[in-house]
Amino acid sequence: MIRRLESAVTYIRSFADFVLVTAPEHTAVLDAFAAVKTIKQQKVFRVILNNVYEDSEIIYIRKFEAAVHDFGVKIDFLGMLPYDMMVRDSINEQRMIKEACPDSEFGYALEHIAEKMMKRY
């Protein structure tokens, strides 16, 4: 198990850039914090908050930013993906969300994040 973890960490460290996706739940944010602590040589962590029920859950990102500040890393918050039952429908149909449910909130949020990433990179 430890060898697998070490291999995973080595593999992740080989990337110049990656996106950390977490959820607005204490355990998910703690896992994201542990990931940053383990891979802290990365100076900027791009983060997406997934399964968001309401906008006030942005507080999880603010707490996360404060927690990782001591590691000398910055959080580039890309956006929030709302909880949307249409995602489950898309998965069940094995179709992309914008194809299966073109008017879904999740699809629009995903497009917005993708556009933001294309402008930055």
Biopython code that builds the backbone (N, CA, C, O; Angstrom):
import numpy as np
from Bio.PDB.StructureBuilder import StructureBuilder

atoms = [
    (1, "MET", "N", (0.818, -1.196, 0.000)),
    (1, "MET", "CA", (0.000, 0.000, 0.000)),
    (1, "MET", "C", (0.862, 1.260, 0.000)),
    (1, "MET", "O", (0.575, 2.206, -0.734)),
    (2, "ILE", "N", (1.912, 1.281, 0.814)),
    (2, "ILE", "CA", (2.778, 2.454, 0.886)),
    (2, "ILE", "C", (3.512, 2.655, -0.431)),
    (2, "ILE", "O", (3.684, 3.791, -0.872)),
    (3, "ARG", "N", (3.948, 1.573, -1.066)),
    (3, "ARG", "CA", (4.626, 1.703, -2.365)),
    (3, "ARG", "C", (3.690, 2.317, -3.402)),
    (3, "ARG", "O", (4.100, 3.155, -4.206)),
    (4, "ARG", "N", (2.438, 1.893, -3.373)),
    (4, "ARG", "CA", (1.461, 2.449, -4.309)),
    (4, "ARG", "C", (1.282, 3.946, -4.087)),
    (4, "ARG", "O", (1.226, 4.722, -5.040)),
    (5, "LEU", "N", (1.194, 4.344, -2.815)),
    (5, "LEU", "CA", (1.050, 5.751, -2.479)),
    (5, "LEU", "C", (2.272, 6.534, -2.935)),
    (5, "LEU", "O", (2.136, 7.607, -3.521)),
    (6, "GLU", "N", (3.458, 6.009, -2.672)),
    (6, "GLU", "CA", (4.685, 6.677, -3.105)),
    (6, "GLU", "C", (4.729, 6.793, -4.624)),
    (6, "GLU", "O", (5.146, 7.824, -5.153)),
    (7, "SER", "N", (4.310, 5.764, -5.320)),
    (7, "SER", "CA", (4.277, 5.804, -6.785)),
    (7, "SER", "C", (3.289, 6.853, -7.273)),
    (7, "SER", "O", (3.572, 7.582, -8.223)),
    (8, "ALA", "N", (2.141, 6.930, -6.631)),
    (8, "ALA", "CA", (1.130, 7.921, -7.020)),
    (8, "ALA", "C", (1.644, 9.337, -6.796)),
    (8, "ALA", "O", (1.459, 10.209, -7.644)),
    (9, "VAL", "N", (2.276, 9.562, -5.674)),
    (9, "VAL", "CA", (2.819, 10.894, -5.370)),
    (9, "VAL", "C", (3.909, 11.256, -6.373)),
    (9, "VAL", "O", (3.936, 12.382, -6.871)),
    (10, "THR", "N", (4.801, 10.330, -6.677)),
    (10, "THR", "CA", (5.853, 10.574, -7.667)),
    (10, "THR", "C", (5.246, 10.896, -9.026)),
    (10, "THR", "O", (5.704, 11.807, -9.715)),
    (11, "TYR", "N", (4.231, 10.161, -9.404)),
    (11, "TYR", "CA", (3.548, 10.379, -10.679)),
    (11, "TYR", "C", (2.916, 11.771, -10.724)),
    (11, "TYR", "O", (3.065, 12.488, -11.713)),
    (12, "ILE", "N", (2.222, 12.149, -9.677)),
    (12, "ILE", "CA", (1.571, 13.464, -9.633)),
    (12, "ILE", "C", (2.611, 14.577, -9.659)),
    (12, "ILE", "O", (2.413, 15.595, -10.323)),
    (13, "ARG", "N", (3.709, 14.392, -8.946)),
    (13, "ARG", "CA", (4.757, 15.417, -8.922)),
    (13, "ARG", "C", (5.395, 15.619, -10.285)),
    (13, "ARG", "O", (5.997, 16.666, -10.526)),
    (14, "SER", "N", (5.283, 14.655, -11.178)),
    (14, "SER", "CA", (5.892, 14.777, -12.506)),
    (14, "SER", "C", (5.122, 15.739, -13.413)),
    (14, "SER", "O", (5.648, 16.175, -14.437)),
    (15, "PHE", "N", (3.897, 16.069, -13.051)),
    (15, "PHE", "CA", (3.105, 16.984, -13.866)),
    (15, "PHE", "C", (3.499, 18.426, -13.581)),
    (15, "PHE", "O", (3.759, 18.800, -12.437)),
    (16, "ALA", "N", (3.539, 19.222, -14.632)),
    (16, "ALA", "CA", (3.811, 20.643, -14.463)),
    (16, "ALA", "C", (2.597, 21.352, -13.875)),
    (16, "ALA", "O", (2.728, 22.377, -13.205)),
    (17, "ASP", "N", (1.426, 20.801, -14.128)),
    (17, "ASP", "CA", (0.199, 21.462, -13.695)),
    (17, "ASP", "C", (-0.897, 20.413, -13.545)),
    (17, "ASP", "O", (-0.901, 19.411, -14.260)),
    (18, "PHE", "N", (-1.808, 20.636, -12.636)),
    (18, "PHE", "CA", (-2.970, 19.771, -12.491)),
    (18, "PHE", "C", (-4.073, 20.530, -11.769)),
    (18, "PHE", "O", (-3.841, 21.601, -11.209)),
    (19, "VAL", "N", (-5.255, 19.975, -11.788)),
    (19, "VAL", "CA", (-6.414, 20.592, -11.149)),
    (19, "VAL", "C", (-6.872, 19.682, -10.021)),
    (19, "VAL", "O", (-7.062, 18.481, -10.214)),
    (20, "LEU", "N", (-7.044, 20.261, -8.853)),
    (20, "LEU", "CA", (-7.516, 19.543, -7.683)),
    (20, "LEU", "C", (-9.023, 19.785, -7.568)),
    (20, "LEU", "O", (-9.466, 20.928, -7.461)),
    (21, "VAL", "N", (-9.802, 18.710, -7.589)),
    (21, "VAL", "CA", (-11.257, 18.819, -7.482)),
    (21, "VAL", "C", (-11.656, 18.302, -6.109)),
    (21, "VAL", "O", (-11.307, 17.185, -5.727)),
    (22, "THR", "N", (-12.388, 19.127, -5.376)),
    (22, "THR", "CA", (-12.832, 18.738, -4.046)),
    (22, "THR", "C", (-14.313, 19.080, -3.900)),
    (22, "THR", "O", (-14.913, 19.677, -4.794)),
    (23, "ALA", "N", (-14.882, 18.702, -2.787)),
    (23, "ALA", "CA", (-16.303, 18.937, -2.537)),
    (23, "ALA", "C", (-16.454, 19.759, -1.259)),
    (23, "ALA", "O", (-15.544, 19.787, -0.430)),
    (24, "PRO", "N", (-17.594, 20.427, -1.095)),
    (24, "PRO", "CA", (-17.812, 21.236, 0.102)),
    (24, "PRO", "C", (-18.216, 20.384, 1.306)),
    (24, "PRO", "O", (-19.308, 20.530, 1.857)),
    (25, "GLU", "N", (-17.321, 19.508, 1.690)),
    (25, "GLU", "CA", (-17.512, 18.646, 2.852)),
    (25, "GLU", "C", (-16.195, 18.649, 3.621)),
    (25, "GLU", "O", (-15.121, 18.712, 3.023)),
    (26, "HIS", "N", (-16.279, 18.584, 4.922)),
    (26, "HIS", "CA", (-15.063, 18.671, 5.735)),
    (26, "HIS", "C", (-14.044, 17.596, 5.364)),
    (26, "HIS", "O", (-12.857, 17.897, 5.238)),
    (27, "THR", "N", (-14.481, 16.355, 5.187)),
    (27, "THR", "CA", (-13.533, 15.284, 4.889)),
    (27, "THR", "C", (-12.880, 15.480, 3.525)),
    (27, "THR", "O", (-11.694, 15.192, 3.363)),
    (28, "ALA", "N", (-13.631, 15.961, 2.550)),
    (28, "ALA", "CA", (-13.074, 16.198, 1.210)),
    (28, "ALA", "C", (-12.038, 17.314, 1.253)),
    (28, "ALA", "O", (-10.990, 17.213, 0.617)),
    (29, "VAL", "N", (-12.324, 18.368, 1.993)),
    (29, "VAL", "CA", (-11.370, 19.474, 2.108)),
    (29, "VAL", "C", (-10.128, 19.026, 2.869)),
    (29, "VAL", "O", (-9.019, 19.442, 2.533)),
    (30, "LEU", "N", (-10.294, 18.192, 3.881)),
    (30, "LEU", "CA", (-9.128, 17.650, 4.594)),
    (30, "LEU", "C", (-8.271, 16.792, 3.668)),
    (30, "LEU", "O", (-7.043, 16.845, 3.738)),
    (31, "ASP", "N", (-8.904, 16.004, 2.805)),
    (31, "ASP", "CA", (-8.153, 15.212, 1.831)),
    (31, "ASP", "C", (-7.400, 16.116, 0.854)),
    (31, "ASP", "O", (-6.252, 15.840, 0.505)),
    (32, "ALA", "N", (-8.043, 17.185, 0.420)),
    (32, "ALA", "CA", (-7.380, 18.132, -0.483)),
    (32, "ALA", "C", (-6.193, 18.784, 0.223)),
    (32, "ALA", "O", (-5.131, 18.962, -0.373)),
    (33, "PHE", "N", (-6.378, 19.137, 1.487)),
    (33, "PHE", "CA", (-5.290, 19.706, 2.284)),
    (33, "PHE", "C", (-4.122, 18.725, 2.372)),
    (33, "PHE", "O", (-2.966, 19.119, 2.220)),
    (34, "ALA", "N", (-4.422, 17.455, 2.616)),
    (34, "ALA", "CA", (-3.381, 16.426, 2.691)),
    (34, "ALA", "C", (-2.647, 16.306, 1.356)),
    (34, "ALA", "O", (-1.433, 16.103, 1.331)),
    (35, "ALA", "N", (-3.376, 16.429, 0.253)),
    (35, "ALA", "CA", (-2.740, 16.369, -1.068)),
    (35, "ALA", "C", (-1.768, 17.522, -1.246)),
    (35, "ALA", "O", (-0.650, 17.327, -1.723)),
    (36, "VAL", "N", (-2.184, 18.720, -0.865)),
    (36, "VAL", "CA", (-1.308, 19.893, -0.982)),
    (36, "VAL", "C", (-0.085, 19.716, -0.090)),
    (36, "VAL", "O", (1.038, 20.016, -0.497)),
    (37, "LYS", "N", (-0.306, 19.230, 1.121)),
    (37, "LYS", "CA", (0.803, 19.021, 2.051)),
    (37, "LYS", "C", (1.808, 18.017, 1.491)),
    (37, "LYS", "O", (3.015, 18.176, 1.678)),
    (38, "THR", "N", (1.320, 16.993, 0.810)),
    (38, "THR", "CA", (2.175, 15.953, 0.253)),
    (38, "THR", "C", (2.916, 16.434, -0.988)),
    (38, "THR", "O", (4.060, 16.044, -1.220)),
    (39, "ILE", "N", (2.271, 17.273, -1.781)),
    (39, "ILE", "CA", (2.834, 17.700, -3.069)),
    (39, "ILE", "C", (3.096, 19.202, -3.042)),
    (39, "ILE", "O", (2.818, 19.887, -4.027)),
    (40, "LYS", "N", (3.608, 19.713, -1.971)),
    (40, "LYS", "CA", (3.693, 21.157, -1.785)),
    (40, "LYS", "C", (4.763, 21.858, -2.616)),
    (40, "LYS", "O", (4.843, 23.086, -2.580)),
    (41, "GLN", "N", (5.589, 21.125, -3.362)),
    (41, "GLN", "CA", (6.550, 21.826, -4.216)),
    (41, "GLN", "C", (5.834, 22.515, -5.375)),
    (41, "GLN", "O", (6.405, 23.392, -6.024)),
    (42, "GLN", "N", (4.599, 22.126, -5.635)),
    (42, "GLN", "CA", (3.761, 22.815, -6.617)),
    (42, "GLN", "C", (3.393, 24.156, -5.986)),
    (42, "GLN", "O", (2.886, 24.181, -4.865)),
    (43, "LYS", "N", (3.632, 25.260, -6.670)),
    (43, "LYS", "CA", (3.414, 26.577, -6.059)),
    (43, "LYS", "C", (2.001, 27.119, -6.260)),
    (43, "LYS", "O", (1.546, 27.970, -5.496)),
    (44, "VAL", "N", (1.313, 26.632, -7.276)),
    (44, "VAL", "CA", (-0.063, 27.068, -7.524)),
    (44, "VAL", "C", (-0.922, 25.823, -7.695)),
    (44, "VAL", "O", (-0.613, 24.943, -8.499)),
    (45, "PHE", "N", (-1.995, 25.764, -6.934)),
    (45, "PHE", "CA", (-2.944, 24.666, -7.046)),
    (45, "PHE", "C", (-4.232, 25.210, -7.620)),
    (45, "PHE", "O", (-4.867, 26.085, -7.032)),
    (46, "ARG", "N", (-4.619, 24.682, -8.784)),
    (46, "ARG", "CA", (-5.878, 25.055, -9.382)),
    (46, "ARG", "C", (-6.956, 24.171, -8.752)),
    (46, "ARG", "O", (-6.803, 22.951, -8.688)),
    (47, "VAL", "N", (-8.038, 24.786, -8.291)),
    (47, "VAL", "CA", (-9.038, 24.061, -7.514)),
    (47, "VAL", "C", (-10.433, 24.302, -8.078)),
    (47, "VAL", "O", (-10.798, 25.422, -8.435)),
    (48, "ILE", "N", (-11.201, 23.215, -8.147)),
    (48, "ILE", "CA", (-12.616, 23.272, -8.516)),
    (48, "ILE", "C", (-13.400, 22.684, -7.353)),
    (48, "ILE", "O", (-13.028, 21.644, -6.809)),
    (49, "LEU", "N", (-14.472, 23.342, -6.976)),
    (49, "LEU", "CA", (-15.358, 22.845, -5.927)),
    (49, "LEU", "C", (-16.544, 22.175, -6.611)),
    (49, "LEU", "O", (-17.284, 22.821, -7.353)),
    (50, "ASN", "N", (-16.725, 20.880, -6.362)),
    (50, "ASN", "CA", (-17.744, 20.067, -7.034)),
    (50, "ASN", "C", (-18.905, 19.758, -6.084)),
    (50, "ASN", "O", (-18.736, 19.769, -4.865)),
    (51, "ASN", "N", (-20.077, 19.485, -6.647)),
    (51, "ASN", "CA", (-21.279, 19.129, -5.878)),
    (51, "ASN", "C", (-21.698, 20.220, -4.901)),
    (51, "ASN", "O", (-21.987, 19.948, -3.736)),
    (52, "VAL", "N", (-21.727, 21.442, -5.382)),
    (52, "VAL", "CA", (-22.072, 22.595, -4.558)),
    (52, "VAL", "C", (-23.590, 22.783, -4.555)),
    (52, "VAL", "O", (-24.220, 22.847, -5.610)),
    (53, "TYR", "N", (-24.162, 22.870, -3.360)),
    (53, "TYR", "CA", (-25.606, 23.076, -3.227)),
    (53, "TYR", "C", (-25.975, 24.547, -3.213)),
    (53, "TYR", "O", (-27.030, 24.926, -3.722)),
    (54, "GLU", "N", (-25.115, 25.386, -2.635)),
    (54, "GLU", "CA", (-25.412, 26.818, -2.578)),
    (54, "GLU", "C", (-24.115, 27.616, -2.607)),
    (54, "GLU", "O", (-23.058, 27.118, -2.219)),
    (55, "ASP", "N", (-24.208, 28.856, -3.070)),
    (55, "ASP", "CA", (-23.023, 29.695, -3.234)),
    (55, "ASP", "C", (-22.258, 29.928, -1.933)),
    (55, "ASP", "O", (-21.049, 30.157, -1.964)),
    (56, "SER", "N", (-22.940, 29.872, -0.799)),
    (56, "SER", "CA", (-22.263, 30.124, 0.480)),
    (56, "SER", "C", (-21.204, 29.068, 0.778)),
    (56, "SER", "O", (-20.370, 29.266, 1.661)),
    (57, "GLU", "N", (-21.225, 27.955, 0.056)),
    (57, "GLU", "CA", (-20.229, 26.905, 0.293)),
    (57, "GLU", "C", (-18.836, 27.305, -0.188)),
    (57, "GLU", "O", (-17.880, 26.550, -0.013)),
    (58, "ILE", "N", (-18.719, 28.479, -0.791)),
    (58, "ILE", "CA", (-17.406, 29.005, -1.172)),
    (58, "ILE", "C", (-16.522, 29.144, 0.071)),
    (58, "ILE", "O", (-15.298, 29.200, -0.043)),
    (59, "ILE", "N", (-17.130, 29.200, 1.242)),
    (59, "ILE", "CA", (-16.375, 29.320, 2.491)),
    (59, "ILE", "C", (-15.368, 28.177, 2.631)),
    (59, "ILE", "O", (-14.319, 28.349, 3.253)),
    (60, "TYR", "N", (-15.678, 27.017, 2.058)),
    (60, "TYR", "CA", (-14.745, 25.892, 2.124)),
    (60, "TYR", "C", (-13.444, 26.216, 1.395)),
    (60, "TYR", "O", (-12.366, 25.823, 1.842)),
    (61, "ILE", "N", (-13.542, 26.925, 0.286)),
    (61, "ILE", "CA", (-12.333, 27.311, -0.457)),
    (61, "ILE", "C", (-11.548, 28.342, 0.337)),
    (61, "ILE", "O", (-10.319, 28.280, 0.388)),
    (62, "ARG", "N", (-12.239, 29.286, 0.954)),
    (62, "ARG", "CA", (-11.549, 30.312, 1.748)),
    (62, "ARG", "C", (-10.802, 29.668, 2.921)),
    (62, "ARG", "O", (-9.669, 30.047, 3.217)),
    (63, "LYS", "N", (-11.429, 28.702, 3.582)),
    (63, "LYS", "CA", (-10.762, 27.997, 4.686)),
    (63, "LYS", "C", (-9.570, 27.199, 4.159)),
    (63, "LYS", "O", (-8.521, 27.148, 4.800)),
    (64, "PHE", "N", (-9.730, 26.588, 3.010)),
    (64, "PHE", "CA", (-8.664, 25.810, 2.383)),
    (64, "PHE", "C", (-7.483, 26.718, 2.047)),
    (64, "PHE", "O", (-6.332, 26.366, 2.302)),
    (65, "GLU", "N", (-7.773, 27.887, 1.473)),
    (65, "GLU", "CA", (-6.712, 28.847, 1.143)),
    (65, "GLU", "C", (-5.934, 29.250, 2.391)),
    (65, "GLU", "O", (-4.706, 29.328, 2.367)),
    (66, "ALA", "N", (-6.651, 29.504, 3.473)),
    (66, "ALA", "CA", (-6.002, 29.900, 4.722)),
    (66, "ALA", "C", (-5.142, 28.763, 5.274)),
    (66, "ALA", "O", (-4.048, 28.998, 5.788)),
    (67, "ALA", "N", (-5.638, 27.544, 5.167)),
    (67, "ALA", "CA", (-4.919, 26.390, 5.704)),
    (67, "ALA", "C", (-3.619, 26.113, 4.947)),
    (67, "ALA", "O", (-2.619, 25.743, 5.562)),
    (68, "VAL", "N", (-3.618, 26.283, 3.640)),
    (68, "VAL", "CA", (-2.419, 25.958, 2.852)),
    (68, "VAL", "C", (-1.468, 27.141, 2.725)),
    (68, "VAL", "O", (-0.368, 26.995, 2.192)),
    (69, "HIS", "N", (-1.870, 28.287, 3.199)),
    (69, "HIS", "CA", (-1.040, 29.490, 3.106)),
    (69, "HIS", "C", (0.344, 29.267, 3.716)),
    (69, "HIS", "O", (1.342, 29.749, 3.180)),
    (70, "ASP", "N", (0.409, 28.544, 4.827)),
    (70, "ASP", "CA", (1.691, 28.296, 5.508)),
    (70, "ASP", "C", (2.664, 27.473, 4.676)),
    (70, "ASP", "O", (3.865, 27.472, 4.946)),
    (71, "PHE", "N", (2.157, 26.773, 3.666)),
    (71, "PHE", "CA", (3.039, 25.975, 2.807)),
    (71, "PHE", "C", (3.636, 26.810, 1.679)),
    (71, "PHE", "O", (4.435, 26.306, 0.890)),
    (72, "GLY", "N", (3.256, 28.074, 1.600)),
    (72, "GLY", "CA", (3.776, 28.940, 0.550)),
    (72, "GLY", "C", (3.189, 28.667, -0.818)),
    (72, "GLY", "O", (3.822, 28.950, -1.835)),
    (73, "VAL", "N", (1.979, 28.118, -0.854)),
    (73, "VAL", "CA", (1.314, 27.853, -2.133)),
    (73, "VAL", "C", (0.117, 28.784, -2.283)),
    (73, "VAL", "O", (-0.423, 29.301, -1.305)),
    (74, "LYS", "N", (-0.273, 28.978, -3.516)),
    (74, "LYS", "CA", (-1.444, 29.806, -3.814)),
    (74, "LYS", "C", (-2.533, 28.926, -4.406)),
    (74, "LYS", "O", (-2.259, 27.908, -5.042)),
    (75, "ILE", "N", (-3.759, 29.336, -4.185)),
    (75, "ILE", "CA", (-4.905, 28.635, -4.735)),
    (75, "ILE", "C", (-5.469, 29.465, -5.874)),
    (75, "ILE", "O", (-5.818, 30.631, -5.689)),
    (76, "ASP", "N", (-5.555, 28.872, -7.039)),
    (76, "ASP", "CA", (-6.197, 29.489, -8.193)),
    (76, "ASP", "C", (-7.575, 28.831, -8.299)),
    (76, "ASP", "O", (-7.719, 27.748, -8.867)),
    (77, "PHE", "N", (-8.573, 29.499, -7.747)),
    (77, "PHE", "CA", (-9.915, 28.931, -7.699)),
    (77, "PHE", "C", (-10.583, 29.098, -9.059)),
    (77, "PHE", "O", (-10.852, 30.216, -9.499)),
    (78, "LEU", "N", (-10.847, 27.969, -9.721)),
    (78, "LEU", "CA", (-11.408, 27.995, -11.073)),
    (78, "LEU", "C", (-12.926, 28.111, -11.095)),
    (78, "LEU", "O", (-13.496, 28.605, -12.068)),
    (79, "GLY", "N", (-13.586, 27.659, -10.032)),
    (79, "GLY", "CA", (-15.037, 27.793, -9.998)),
    (79, "GLY", "C", (-15.716, 26.661, -9.255)),
    (79, "GLY", "O", (-15.078, 25.756, -8.718)),
    (80, "MET", "N", (-17.050, 26.751, -9.247)),
    (80, "MET", "CA", (-17.866, 25.763, -8.550)),
    (80, "MET", "C", (-18.766, 25.039, -9.539)),
    (80, "MET", "O", (-19.329, 25.645, -10.451)),
    (81, "LEU", "N", (-18.890, 23.741, -9.344)),
    (81, "LEU", "CA", (-19.808, 22.926, -10.138)),
    (81, "LEU", "C", (-20.991, 22.562, -9.244)),
    (81, "LEU", "O", (-20.810, 21.914, -8.213)),
    (82, "PRO", "N", (-22.193, 22.968, -9.628)),
    (82, "PRO", "CA", (-23.345, 22.735, -8.755)),
    (82, "PRO", "C", (-23.773, 21.275, -8.733)),
    (82, "PRO", "O", (-23.550, 20.524, -9.683)),
    (83, "TYR", "N", (-24.391, 20.897, -7.625)),
    (83, "TYR", "CA", (-25.022, 19.584, -7.562)),
    (83, "TYR", "C", (-26.168, 19.622, -8.564)),
    (83, "TYR", "O", (-26.975, 20.551, -8.545)),
    (84, "ASP", "N", (-26.245, 18.634, -9.430)),
    (84, "ASP", "CA", (-27.251, 18.635, -10.495)),
    (84, "ASP", "C", (-27.614, 17.184, -10.807)),
    (84, "ASP", "O", (-26.765, 16.406, -11.242)),
    (85, "MET", "N", (-28.868, 16.829, -10.585)),
    (85, "MET", "CA", (-29.328, 15.459, -10.849)),
    (85, "MET", "C", (-29.174, 15.072, -12.322)),
    (85, "MET", "O", (-29.118, 13.886, -12.649)),
    (86, "MET", "N", (-29.107, 16.057, -13.201)),
    (86, "MET", "CA", (-28.948, 15.757, -14.619)),
    (86, "MET", "C", (-27.605, 15.090, -14.908)),
    (86, "MET", "O", (-27.464, 14.391, -15.912)),
    (87, "VAL", "N", (-26.632, 15.299, -14.045)),
    (87, "VAL", "CA", (-25.329, 14.652, -14.212)),
    (87, "VAL", "C", (-25.503, 13.140, -14.116)),
    (87, "VAL", "O", (-24.930, 12.388, -14.905)),
    (88, "ARG", "N", (-26.294, 12.705, -13.149)),
    (88, "ARG", "CA", (-26.547, 11.269, -13.004)),
    (88, "ARG", "C", (-27.208, 10.716, -14.268)),
    (88, "ARG", "O", (-26.858, 9.630, -14.731)),
    (89, "ASP", "N", (-28.161, 11.461, -14.823)),
    (89, "ASP", "CA", (-28.817, 11.028, -16.063)),
    (89, "ASP", "C", (-27.796, 10.882, -17.189)),
    (89, "ASP", "O", (-27.821, 9.914, -17.949)),
    (90, "SER", "N", (-26.912, 11.849, -17.277)),
    (90, "SER", "CA", (-25.877, 11.824, -18.311)),
    (90, "SER", "C", (-24.978, 10.603, -18.157)),
    (90, "SER", "O", (-24.636, 9.943, -19.138)),
    (91, "ILE", "N", (-24.601, 10.312, -16.920)),
    (91, "ILE", "CA", (-23.750, 9.148, -16.654)),
    (91, "ILE", "C", (-24.491, 7.863, -17.018)),
    (91, "ILE", "O", (-23.933, 6.975, -17.663)),
    (92, "ASN", "N", (-25.737, 7.775, -16.603)),
    (92, "ASN", "CA", (-26.525, 6.575, -16.903)),
    (92, "ASN", "C", (-26.685, 6.354, -18.403)),
    (92, "ASN", "O", (-26.690, 5.219, -18.878)),
    (93, "GLU", "N", (-26.814, 7.451, -19.137)),
    (93, "GLU", "CA", (-26.959, 7.365, -20.598)),
    (93, "GLU", "C", (-25.614, 7.251, -21.288)),
    (93, "GLU", "O", (-25.558, 7.038, -22.499)),
    (94, "GLN", "N", (-24.523, 7.388, -20.537)),
    (94, "GLN", "CA", (-23.157, 7.364, -21.069)),
    (94, "GLN", "C", (-22.980, 8.404, -22.179)),
    (94, "GLN", "O", (-22.436, 8.129, -23.248)),
    (95, "ARG", "N", (-23.460, 9.594, -21.877)),
    (95, "ARG", "CA", (-23.345, 10.721, -22.807)),
    (95, "ARG", "C", (-22.754, 11.924, -22.067)),
    (95, "ARG", "O", (-22.910, 12.055, -20.852)),
    (96, "MET", "N", (-22.083, 12.790, -22.806)),
    (96, "MET", "CA", (-21.551, 14.008, -22.211)),
    (96, "MET", "C", (-22.705, 14.846, -21.684)),
    (96, "MET", "O", (-23.801, 14.836, -22.244)),
    (97, "ILE", "N", (-22.449, 15.570, -20.608)),
    (97, "ILE", "CA", (-23.507, 16.335, -19.952)),
    (97, "ILE", "C", (-24.145, 17.356, -20.894)),
    (97, "ILE", "O", (-25.365, 17.519, -20.877)),
    (98, "LYS", "N", (-23.370, 18.028, -21.696)),
    (98, "LYS", "CA", (-23.929, 19.050, -22.598)),
    (98, "LYS", "C", (-24.722, 18.414, -23.736)),
    (98, "LYS", "O", (-25.575, 19.064, -24.339)),
    (99, "GLU", "N", (-24.446, 17.168, -24.024)),
    (99, "GLU", "CA", (-25.193, 16.451, -25.058)),
    (99, "GLU", "C", (-26.494, 15.886, -24.477)),
    (99, "GLU", "O", (-27.563, 16.023, -25.073)),
    (100, "ALA", "N", (-26.387, 15.252, -23.313)),
    (100, "ALA", "CA", (-27.547, 14.615, -22.692)),
    (100, "ALA", "C", (-28.515, 15.638, -22.100)),
    (100, "ALA", "O", (-29.732, 15.476, -22.184)),
    (101, "CYS", "N", (-27.964, 16.686, -21.504)),
    (101, "CYS", "CA", (-28.773, 17.696, -20.810)),
    (101, "CYS", "C", (-28.217, 19.086, -21.129)),
    (101, "CYS", "O", (-27.545, 19.688, -20.292)),
    (102, "PRO", "N", (-28.489, 19.597, -22.327)),
    (102, "PRO", "CA", (-27.858, 20.846, -22.769)),
    (102, "PRO", "C", (-28.147, 22.060, -21.881)),
    (102, "PRO", "O", (-27.372, 23.017, -21.886)),
    (103, "ASP", "N", (-29.240, 22.039, -21.126)),
    (103, "ASP", "CA", (-29.586, 23.188, -20.297)),
    (103, "ASP", "C", (-29.243, 22.991, -18.821)),
    (103, "ASP", "O", (-29.748, 23.722, -17.969)),
    (104, "SER", "N", (-28.403, 22.026, -18.511)),
    (104, "SER", "CA", (-28.091, 21.759, -17.106)),
    (104, "SER", "C", (-27.197, 22.852, -16.533)),
    (104, "SER", "O", (-26.334, 23.398, -17.221)),
    (105, "GLU", "N", (-27.421, 23.158, -15.265)),
    (105, "GLU", "CA", (-26.577, 24.139, -14.564)),
    (105, "GLU", "C", (-25.136, 23.659, -14.519)),
    (105, "GLU", "O", (-24.205, 24.448, -14.684)),
    (106, "PHE", "N", (-24.957, 22.359, -14.293)),
    (106, "PHE", "CA", (-23.619, 21.778, -14.229)),
    (106, "PHE", "C", (-22.882, 22.000, -15.553)),
    (106, "PHE", "O", (-21.711, 22.378, -15.563)),
    (107, "GLY", "N", (-23.575, 21.763, -16.663)),
    (107, "GLY", "CA", (-22.964, 21.943, -17.975)),
    (107, "GLY", "C", (-22.517, 23.374, -18.218)),
    (107, "GLY", "O", (-21.428, 23.618, -18.737)),
    (108, "TYR", "N", (-23.376, 24.324, -17.834)),
    (108, "TYR", "CA", (-23.010, 25.730, -17.988)),
    (108, "TYR", "C", (-21.815, 26.097, -17.112)),
    (108, "TYR", "O", (-20.918, 26.820, -17.547)),
    (109, "ALA", "N", (-21.805, 25.598, -15.876)),
    (109, "ALA", "CA", (-20.691, 25.881, -14.973)),
    (109, "ALA", "C", (-19.393, 25.261, -15.501)),
    (109, "ALA", "O", (-18.327, 25.872, -15.421)),
    (110, "LEU", "N", (-19.493, 24.056, -16.036)),
    (110, "LEU", "CA", (-18.324, 23.385, -16.595)),
    (110, "LEU", "C", (-17.773, 24.152, -17.802)),
    (110, "LEU", "O", (-16.559, 24.291, -17.953)),
    (111, "GLU", "N", (-18.658, 24.640, -18.645)),
    (111, "GLU", "CA", (-18.226, 25.467, -19.787)),
    (111, "GLU", "C", (-17.512, 26.723, -19.308)),
    (111, "GLU", "O", (-16.482, 27.109, -19.862)),
    (112, "HIS", "N", (-18.062, 27.362, -18.275)),
    (112, "HIS", "CA", (-17.459, 28.584, -17.734)),
    (112, "HIS", "C", (-16.042, 28.298, -17.210)),
    (112, "HIS", "O", (-15.117, 29.070, -17.466)),
    (113, "ILE", "N", (-15.877, 27.197, -16.482)),
    (113, "ILE", "CA", (-14.554, 26.829, -15.961)),
    (113, "ILE", "C", (-13.598, 26.526, -17.116)),
    (113, "ILE", "O", (-12.441, 26.944, -17.092)),
    (114, "ALA", "N", (-14.077, 25.810, -18.114)),
    (114, "ALA", "CA", (-13.235, 25.481, -19.276)),
    (114, "ALA", "C", (-12.787, 26.748, -20.000)),
    (114, "ALA", "O", (-11.626, 26.863, -20.392)),
    (115, "GLU", "N", (-13.701, 27.696, -20.178)),
    (115, "GLU", "CA", (-13.350, 28.964, -20.826)),
    (115, "GLU", "C", (-12.314, 29.722, -20.010)),
    (115, "GLU", "O", (-11.375, 30.296, -20.561)),
    (116, "LYS", "N", (-12.491, 29.719, -18.701)),
    (116, "LYS", "CA", (-11.545, 30.388, -17.815)),
    (116, "LYS", "C", (-10.154, 29.749, -17.933)),
    (116, "LYS", "O", (-9.141, 30.447, -17.978)),
    (117, "MET", "N", (-10.125, 28.420, -17.983)),
    (117, "MET", "CA", (-8.838, 27.719, -18.098)),
    (117, "MET", "C", (-8.192, 27.996, -19.447)),
    (117, "MET", "O", (-6.976, 28.172, -19.516)),
    (118, "MET", "N", (-8.967, 28.039, -20.506)),
    (118, "MET", "CA", (-8.403, 28.311, -21.839)),
    (118, "MET", "C", (-7.791, 29.700, -21.902)),
    (118, "MET", "O", (-6.763, 29.887, -22.553)),
    (119, "LYS", "N", (-8.399, 30.678, -21.240)),
    (119, "LYS", "CA", (-7.859, 32.046, -21.232)),
    (119, "LYS", "C", (-6.560, 32.133, -20.442)),
    (119, "LYS", "O", (-5.669, 32.912, -20.783)),
    (120, "ARG", "N", (-6.456, 31.329, -19.383)),
    (120, "ARG", "CA", (-5.274, 31.409, -18.501)),
    (120, "ARG", "C", (-4.082, 30.659, -19.041)),
    (120, "ARG", "O", (-2.941, 31.000, -18.728)),
    (121, "TYR", "N", (-4.327, 29.631, -19.858)),
    (121, "TYR", "CA", (-3.225, 28.788, -20.299)),
    (121, "TYR", "C", (-3.039, 28.952, -21.758)),
    (121, "TYR", "O", (-2.154, 28.327, -22.341)),
]
sb = StructureBuilder()
sb.init_structure("model")
sb.init_model(0)
sb.init_chain("A")
sb.init_seg("    ")
for serial, (resi, resn, name, xyz) in enumerate(atoms, 1):
    if name == "N":
        sb.init_residue(resn, " ", resi, " ")
    sb.init_atom(name, np.array(xyz, "f"), 0.0, 1.0, " ", f" {name:<3s}", serial, name[0])
structure = sb.get_structure()
